[in-house]
Amino acid sequence: MEKEAKVFMTRSTDTTLNMTERIEMLNKEQPDLLISIHLNSSAKDSVNGVSTYYRYIGFRPLSQYIQESMLKIGLTDFGNVGSFNFALNGPTEYPNCLVEIAFLSNKNDEQLILDPEFHRAVAVQITEGIKQWLKSCKKNMN
């Protein structure tokens, strides 16, 4: 039986929060898991796709499952990157992953980013990646 997840968002509107404010929120909430979702950009408008990032090798499987799942919606594989120095990937109290969904600097990705159906597909695939990761954890415990 699946449990319902409680989702906490550090921001739900287009407002600016600095890293200190986000980390304070996370310390207060004490999450079981952190997925930081961003839109990427590049100086080259031909670059596109999805990428995931982790800092600590123990969190690599989570980022890999999410990356694999995101590819199912037709995004180009921009990679799974380790030892990534991003403040929200720093805590070790809970697994965490940064997901760079698509490139604002790429016209095709930009069209996807503007599509509400794409938003839903992204949410479904991130959730699916998390579920697959949890199943692998459970299997490894048995």
C-alpha positions in Angstrom: 0.0 0.0 0.0 1.4 3.4 -1.0 1.6 6.2 1.5 0.7 9.7 0.4 3.6 12.0 0.4 3.6 15.4 2.1 5.1 17.9 -0.3 6.8 21.1 1.0 7.8 23.7 -1.4 10.3 26.4 -0.5 8.5 28.7 -2.9 5.3 28.4 -4.9 5.4 31.8 -6.6 8.0 33.6 -8.7 9.7 35.2 -5.7 13.4 35.2 -4.7 14.7 33.3 -1.7 18.3 33.2 -0.9 20.0 29.9 0.0 20.1 30.7 3.7 16.3 31.2 3.7 15.7 28.0 1.9 18.0 26.0 4.2 16.3 27.6 7.3 12.9 26.4 5.8 14.3 22.9 5.3 15.8 22.7 8.8 12.3 23.7 10.2 10.5 21.1 8.0 13.0 18.2 8.4 12.1 16.6 5.1 12.7 12.9 4.4 13.8 13.8 0.8 14.7 16.9 -1.1 14.2 17.3 -4.9 15.3 20.8 -6.1 13.7 21.5 -9.5 15.3 24.1 -11.8 15.3 25.3 -15.4 18.7 25.3 -17.0 20.3 27.8 -19.4 23.3 27.9 -21.7 25.2 30.4 -23.8 24.7 27.9 -26.7 21.0 27.8 -27.8 21.5 24.4 -29.3 22.0 22.8 -25.8 18.9 21.0 -24.5 17.6 18.3 -22.3 17.4 17.2 -18.7 20.1 16.6 -16.1 20.3 15.5 -12.5 23.0 16.4 -9.9 24.1 14.9 -6.6 26.9 15.8 -4.3 27.5 12.6 -2.3 27.9 9.2 -3.9 25.2 7.7 -1.6 22.6 9.9 -3.3 23.6 9.0 -6.8 21.1 6.2 -7.2 18.2 8.6 -6.5 19.4 11.1 -9.1 19.9 8.2 -11.6 16.4 6.9 -11.2 15.0 10.4 -11.7 17.2 11.0 -14.7 16.1 7.7 -16.3 12.4 8.4 -15.6 12.6 12.0 -17.1 13.9 10.6 -20.4 10.6 8.8 -20.8 9.0 12.1 -21.8 11.3 12.6 -24.7 13.9 14.9 -23.2 17.5 14.7 -24.3 19.9 13.1 -21.8 22.2 16.0 -20.7 23.6 13.8 -17.9 23.9 12.7 -14.3 26.6 14.8 -12.6 28.2 13.9 -9.3 30.2 15.9 -6.7 28.1 18.9 -7.6 28.5 21.8 -5.2 25.0 23.2 -4.8 24.0 24.4 -1.3 20.7 22.4 -1.3 22.7 19.2 -2.2 24.9 19.7 0.9 22.8 18.2 3.7 23.4 14.6 4.5 20.4 14.1 6.8 18.2 13.3 3.9 18.6 12.1 0.3 18.6 15.0 -2.2 18.8 15.6 -5.9 18.9 18.7 -8.2 16.9 18.3 -11.4 17.5 20.7 -14.2 14.4 20.0 -16.3 15.1 21.8 -19.6 17.0 24.8 -21.1 15.3 28.2 -21.2 18.0 29.1 -23.8 16.7 26.5 -26.2 13.6 27.4 -28.3 12.2 23.8 -28.3 12.8 23.3 -24.6 11.3 26.8 -23.9 8.1 25.7 -25.7 7.9 22.6 -23.5 8.5 24.8 -20.4 5.5 26.9 -21.3 3.2 23.9 -21.7 1.1 23.0 -18.6 0.9 19.4 -19.8 4.7 19.2 -19.8 4.6 20.4 -16.1 2.3 17.5 -15.2 4.5 15.0 -17.1 7.6 16.3 -15.3 5.8 15.9 -11.9 4.7 12.4 -12.8 8.2 11.3 -14.0 10.0 12.8 -11.0 7.5 10.9 -8.8 8.0 7.7 -10.7 11.8 8.1 -10.4 11.4 8.5 -6.6 9.2 5.4 -6.5 11.6 3.3 -8.4 14.4 4.5 -6.2 12.4 3.6 -3.0 11.6 0.1 -4.5 15.4 -0.4 -5.1 16.1 0.6 -1.5 13.5 -1.8 -0.2 14.9 -4.6 -2.4 18.4 -4.0 -1.2 17.2 -4.2 2.5 15.8 -7.7 2.0 
